[in-house]
Amino acid sequence: MFLAVPPYTRVSIGRGGLPFLQIALWLGAYALVGHYFGPGALVLTSPLLAVGIRRPLFALAAGFRHAVRSHVWLPVHGQHYVFRGITIHVVEDGDQCRWVRLADVHKVTGSLANERTLAAAYPGGVQTLGAPAQPHMRDDLLVTHLGKLNQPEALRLRTWVERNIARPGQRVRANTGIDKNAS
């Protein structure tokens, strides 16, 4: 179906491809009918025109929708997550490790150890990343730390981070051959 076409697929020439050309052909044929048979034929064939350009118009609308979505979301692909209406920024490094910004985690939990305490507790697990340098914590260590907190919201965030950030990151590292221990 035309509404389920992903934005990265190429336009095929088969059924449903090149909607501008299809619409132009239908309008050209409609103009020829009007030229040769007069306005009465235009009135009688207008339902045929409507049926003929329906699919190409839907294809154009779907293509426009996908183009807008890709223009908006591709620049932040893999970095933008939302937990209960709070944006969680995630940065991925060269080893495909995902780093979660601590300021966003603090917004959710309300209380979190400061950067120095976390860096001492998890060596190599806290780094300053991003264009405006801000502290980030590696996803697997964040899951471990949130599991130690005794707050319901922190435990919900732990489950969410594990499902949406940590496990998919482990799969990506396993598929690229970086993390041999991931399942």
Summary of the structure (lengths in Angstrom):
residues: 183
radius of gyration: 26.4
end to end distance: 34.9
largest distance: 85.5
contacts: 468
relative contact order: 0.09
helix: 60%
strand: 13%
